[in-house]
Amino acid sequence: MKVLELLPPPETMYRALIDRDSSFEGIFFVGVRTTGIFCRPTCTAKKPARQNVDFFATPSEALHGGYRPCLRCNPMAPDRRPPQLLATLRAEGERA
């Protein structure tokens, strides 16, 4: 199974990007074709048109796709907490 298949639907991710929905933080990253930059879904930069975005599951995928990290939201920073969804799944796995 490809990693992209594990991501939410593209329209859901785009809506999360427009709304700066923090519940999607760490779930996906957004590459902006017109600038060549990739960001977190909560980045405060101006939001791109839907046809100008690519979605990635990891920063590594975005880098391999030819995008460079945003200087505003710093998507490569290692000091970020895991997304709440992943923390919940991890806790459930440990409990089982």
N, C-alpha and C positions, 0 to 999 in steps of 0.2 A: 504494500500500500504506500503510495506516495505521500509525503508530508503535507502537500497542498490539500489532499483529500481530507485531512484532519482539521483543517481550518473551517471557521464558520462560512456561510455563503458570502460571496463578494458584496452583495448589496447590504448585508448586515454589517460587514466590516467597513464599508464606505460610510454608512450611517453612524457607526461608532466613531469614525474619524471626524466627521462633521460635528458631532456632538461632544467630541473630546471625552468620550466615555471611559473613565478610569478602570472600569471592570474588565476592559479588554487589554489593559496594560500588560505587556509580555506575551500575549496570545498571538499577536501578529505585528508585522512591521510593514510600512507603506513606502514604496518607491515612487518618486514623482518623475515621470519621463522627461518633462520639460526642463527640469533643473539638474537631474542626475543625482539627486539626494534621496536618502531614505530616512524615515522618521518613525517615532513611536506614534501610536494612535492619539496620544494626548498632547502632542506637540502644539505649541502656540503659534506656529507659523501660519501664514495664509493658506487656506485649504484649496487644493487643486480640483479641477473639473474631473468628473468620474472617468472620462476616457483617457486621462493622463496618469492614472495610477496602476501600479502593480502591487500585489500583496505577497508577502513572504512570511514563512513561519519562524525564521531565525535571521539574525543580522548577517550570519555567514552566507545564507542564500542571497540576500540583497547585495552583499559585496561581490559574490560570484556573478550576479546579474549585471554588474557594471556600475552599481550605485555607490556613492560615498556617504559616510555618516553625516547627519545634520549637526551643525555646531550649536544649535539652540537646544535641542532635546537630548543630545548625546546618547544615541541608541546603543552604543558599544560599552557604556559604563557598566562595570561589573558589580557596583554597589547597590543595585536595584533588588528589591524583594521579589520573590516569585509571585506570579499572579494568584489571586485568591482561589481561582478555580484549581490551579495546580496544587496549592497548599491543601485544599479540601480533599482532592483526589489522593494526595500523598497520605494524609491522615487516615482516610478510609482504607487505603491499602495496608497501612501499618496495623490498623485495628483488626483487619481480617486476618 
